[in-house]
Each structure stands twice: as C-alpha cells, then as structure tokens.
Amino acid sequence: MKRIDCLSVPKSRDLKDPGDDVVSVLPDKFYGVFDGATDTTGTFRGPCSPGRFAATSAAQAMLRQVLQAQGPVADPQVWLVAMNAAIRDGLLNLGVPQARVSTTAAMALPIGSDMHFLMVGDSGLRINGHDITHMTKDVDRLFTQVRLATRALLRLQGLQGDDLEAATRELVFKGLDPSRQSVLSRTQVEQIVDQVSMACQGQLMPDAMDCLPDMVSRGIAGGQYQFANQSGHSLAYASVDGSQTRGKDLLYFSRPMADVQSIELFTDGYMSCPPAGVSVMDWEANFAKDEAQDPEKIGCYAGVKGSTQAYFSDDRTVLSLSF
C-alpha cells in the first residue's frame, strides 16, 4: 500500500447532521463504502438514521468476516448473507423488524494474490484511474423524469428556490395520487404521466412503461421498494436490506493484484469521476465543477433530488487507494 486517501461529507452544508454514507478501512484486509437509504415505513427507531444504521451494520459484518482467524473466504454470497443477517438481526434487536432499511456496497478485498470486488447498487468503482464500474437502475430513471415534470408544473404555479425543491421532493417521494395530495389536480397528474411516458420512451422496457402510471401515483415510498431484490422485472434492483440480495446491479469479480495500481470507491453524491488524478483533492475539485454546473440536478446531472441552500443533493464519499 502506497497511500490511502478518504473523504466523507454529509449533505448538510454546515456538517451538523451526519450522513448515511459509511466508510470502512482495514489496511491490507478490507476497503468499502456504503450508502444507506431512508426507511420508507417511517417506523425505524434507533440511535442513528435508518440509512446509517443499515450502512454501519453491513460494514461491521464485513469487518467480522475479514477478521476471522482463518481469514475471509472469496465467496460473495457468504459476504452478502453476513451483511443481510446483520441488518435483519439489528432491526430485531431494536424491536422494529418491519422497518425497511437498506444500503449499497462497493468493496475491495485483497485475498491471496488477487483483489476481489463486490458491487451492490449505485455506489461506484474506478480501477487504475480509468476502468469505471457505476451501475444505475431504471427505477431512478423513471422517478427522475417524474421529478422533472412535477418540478416544472410547480414552478409555473410560482414556487421557486428551496420551496420548489421541497414541494417537488415531497410529492415525488409520497406520490402524486390526487386522493392523497391537494397540490396538483387530477388533470395535472395525468399531464405529468404523459410527459414522463414520452421522456421514458426508449429508456425503459415495456414492463416498466406498463406500471408507470401506478409508480407516479404511489411515489418512491409506495412504488419503488417492491422491486428491491426481485427478479423478472426490468425495474428490479439489488439492495443489501436484510433479505436476499439479487439483481442486475450486483457484480462480483477479481483482478490480479499485480494489475491494480489504484482503486477508487465512491458513492453517488459525486456526479462524475475526475478526468485526471485519484486524490481527494481531485474528486473535490471535480465535484465543485459539477455542482456549479447543475446544482438543481435538472440538467446534465438530472436526478431524484437537487441541492438547496442548506443541503447538497446527497452525501458524498470517496475512498482512494494507491498501490
């Protein structure tokens, strides 16, 4: 190991609120970044946020794996079972087994003469400064278009700035069903469905297009998580959530250590990778450029959340290793 470079910044600009990203580093044994997600049931009760709980539980489970006397086994299924069990058991111990918490994972484990990588969800990996693995999910593409269409209508109603972002985010998260919100009329919701359908043509598979009106109505909280770790649907995605992790954005592979000069693990709070350099300073300079270019996340970095005066659009973490 030549150098370890790491930075984890919460979305809170004043740094007072801890984020849901977790970094785990055990030199020569384990490197990982985890990005926890909100509990959509609203029932989680614990010492930290539900996302941080999920990310921390998964990270601690992996540390237990690599600290075994016999060392870690090069088997991603063993790792996934351990991480999911830690989340499931942790929820039981807190008395909230019904809470729906989850995390991504981007991990590198040196075992023998190879470096083993496991990716779950949309946290990313770059090897040797150019070989990027960053998986995205179709359900995010869908709700990004819902956000853009909803935001445009609310802006026409006079909302601006942080008020516009807050109102848009609440509607997209809770859903646009006219029987459960009074901000947009049924006609306006139908207009949003039409706009989203047009925007998603060619981006989403037919099975996703078929359930698009229902997803708009139910929102992220009511519609997205039915596809976590499911199979047989294009909107399905992999998640470490206490169940069985599976899906197209689950990837395991290895590389000979002799072929690895650098590794960068990062969460999706970074909109892109720096074109040159692998240090934290390189990542932060690139982040500042991207953030200035599209702070509202409605242009080249369109997503399901935008930045406000108090918060960046998401937590961001990068762990850079040079060998």
N, C-alpha and C positions, 0 to 999 in steps of 0.2 A: 504494500500500500504506500502510495506516494503522498496523497492528500485527500482529506475529507472536507467537503465544503457543504454547508447546510444552512437553510433559512426557512422558517415557517412563520407566516404573517397572517393573523386573523383578518377577516373582512372589516372589522371595526377599525376605523381610521385612527381613533385615539388609543387603540390597543387595550382598552379596558375589558372587553369581552373576549374570553378565549374562543378560539375557533374550533372547528370539527375535524381539522387535519391533525394527524399524529405521525411523528417520525420515530423510527426505531433503528438504532445503530449499535451493533456489536462487532467491532473490527475483526475482520477475517472470518466472521461467522454468519452475520446476517445484516441486511440492509433493506429497509422497507418504508414506504409512505402509504398512509391510509386516509381516506376521505369519507368521514361519516355523514349520514343523511338524517334528515328530520323524521321524527316519529309522527306519522300522519293520523294515528288514532288519538293523539293528544292525551294519552294515559300514562306515559312514562314518568316515573318518579325516581330520581336518583341524585347522586352527588354532583353530576355534571350534565351537560346537554346530552340528549339521546344519541346524536351523531358522534360525539366524542366518546361516549360510553362504548358504542359499537367498535369504533376505530381502536380504542385502547384495549378492549377485550381481545380483538384479533391480533394486535401487536404483541400483547403479553403471551397469547397462546403460541405464537411463533417463537418467541424467546424461550419458552419452555421446551419447544421442540429441538432447538439448536443447542440447548444447554444440557440435554440428556447425556449421561455418561458415555453412551455408545455413539453419540453424535446424531445429527439429523439423517433421516432416510431421504433419498432422492425420489420422493413419491408425492406429487402434488395433491393426490386425493387424501393422503394422510394429513397434509397441512390444512386442506380445506375442511376436513372433518373436525380437526382440532379447533380451528378458528370458529366454525359454526357452533360447536359444542360450548365454547367459552361464552359466546353471546347468549345462547339459549339458557345455559345454567346461570349466567349472570342475571338475566331477566327473572328467572325463577327465584333466585335468592333475594331480589328486590321486591318480589311479590307482584310483578307486573308482566306475567308471561304473555299477555295479549298485546303488549306494545310492539310496534313494528319498527325496528331499528335495523340499520344496515350500514355497510361500508364497502368502499372499493379497496383494492390492494394492488400495489406494484412492488415486487420483491425481487431481491437478488441474493442467492445463497451460494457461496463457494463450497463445493463438496468435491473432494479429490482434486483432480486436475481440470475440472470444469466449473463454470459459473452457471448456476441454474436460475431461471427466471420464471416467475408466475405473475400473470396479469389478470385482474378481475375488474371489469368495469372501465370507467373512462379516465383513470389515472394513467400516466404515460411513462414511457421509457425511451431513452436515446442511448445508443451504444456507439462509442468512438466518434461522437460529435456529429453523426450523420444518419445512422440507421435508426429510424423512429418507429416506435410502436405506440399508437394512440388510438384506441378503439372508441367509437361513438355509437349511440343507439338511436334507432329510428323513432322511439317514443319521444326523445328530446327534440328531434327534428320537427315532429308534429306539434309539440307544445311551444316550440319557438315560433312557429307560424301563428299559433293561437295568440301568443303574447303580442306579436307584431300587429295583428289585425285588431285585437282588443285595444291596444295602446293607441292606435290611430283613431279609433272611434271616440275614445275618452278624450283625446286631445282636441277633437272637433267640438266636444262639449265644454271646453275651456280649461281643462286640467293641464297643469304644467309642472315641470321640475320634479321634486321629490313626491309631491302629492300625486302626480301622474304615475310615477313608478309604483308607489304604494298601492294605489287603487288597482292598477293593472295586475300587480303580483297577487293580490288577494283574490281577484276574480279568476285568474288562471289557476291558482292553487285550489281554490274551493269549488270551482266550476261555474259555468255560465247558465245553468238551469234557471229559467225565469221564475220558477216557483220558489227558488231559494235565494234570489238576489233581486234587488229593485233598481240597480244602477242602469242596466241595459234592458230594453224591451225585447219581446219575443222576435219581433221583426229584425232588430239589430243583431240578435244572436244568430238568426238564420242567415243574415248577411255575412257574419263572421265565418260561419260554417262554409258558405260558398267561397269566400276568399281563401280560407285555409285549404279547401279542396283543390282550388286552382293552383295554389302555391305548391301543393304537395304532389301534384301530378308529375310522374316521372321520378319522384324522390322516394315514395313509399310503395310497398307492394299492395296488390288488390285487397288482401285480407285486412290490412291497416286502413285502407280507404273505406272499407265497408263499415268499420266501427268508429270512424272519425266523428260523426255527429254525437255519438254517445260519449266519446272522450272529451269533446268540447263541453258537453253538458255536465259531466262529472268532475272535470278538472284533474289536476295532478294527484291530489289527495284521494279522490274516489276512483280514478280510472287507471293510473299508471301502474300501481303496485300489484295489480292482478297478474301482470306479465313478468314479475320478478321470478327468475329461476323456473319459468315454464318452458315447455317445448312445443313445437308445432305451429308457432305463430311468429310472424316477422317482427312484431313489437316486443317479443320476449328478450330479456337481457339477464346477464349473470350478476349475482349480488351475494355478498357474504352477510347473511341476515339471520343465522340460526337454523336455517333449513338445509336443503341440499343445493349447493352452488352448481349451476349449469347454464349453458347458453353460448351464443356465438361470440360474445366478448369475454370469453375465458380462454386464456392462452398459456401454455407451458412449453418451454424449450430450453436448451442449454448451448453453451459455446465453450470451446477450449479456452482456458484462462490465458493461454499464450496469445490468443487473438483479441483479447479485450484490453484496450488501453484506457478507456474511460466509460463510466456509466452515469447517466443522469436519470433519476426517478423524480416525477413531478405530478402534482395534482392539477385539475382543470381550471384552477384560478389563474394559471398562466395561459394566455390565449394562443401563444406560439412559442417555439423554441428560438433562442438567439442564433442568428446565422453564423456567428463565429464566436468561439470561446465556450467554456463549460463552467466557469466560475459563477458564484452567486452574483457578483457584480455584473457579469454578462447577462444573467437572467433578469436582474432587476432593471437594467438599462433597457432591455428589450420590452419588459413589462410596461415601463413608463411610456415608451413609444406607442405600444398597442393601446394602452389606456387613454392616452391623449387623442388617439385617432378615432376611437369608438367607445367613449365612456358609458353611453346609454345601452350599448350592446344591441344596436338595431341595424348596424351596417355590416362591415366585413367580419365582425365578430358577434353577430347576432346570436342570442341565447335566451334562456328562460328567465334570466334576471339581469338587471342593469345596475350600475353604480349610482350612489346618491352622495349627498354632502357628508353623511355620517358613515357610510359603509361602501366598501368596494363591492362589486357584484358577487365575489366569492372569496373564501380563504385561499391562500396560495402557499405551496410548499415545494421546495426543490432540494434534493439530496444529490450532490455531485461527487463522484469518486474518480480519482486518477490513480493508475497503477504504473 
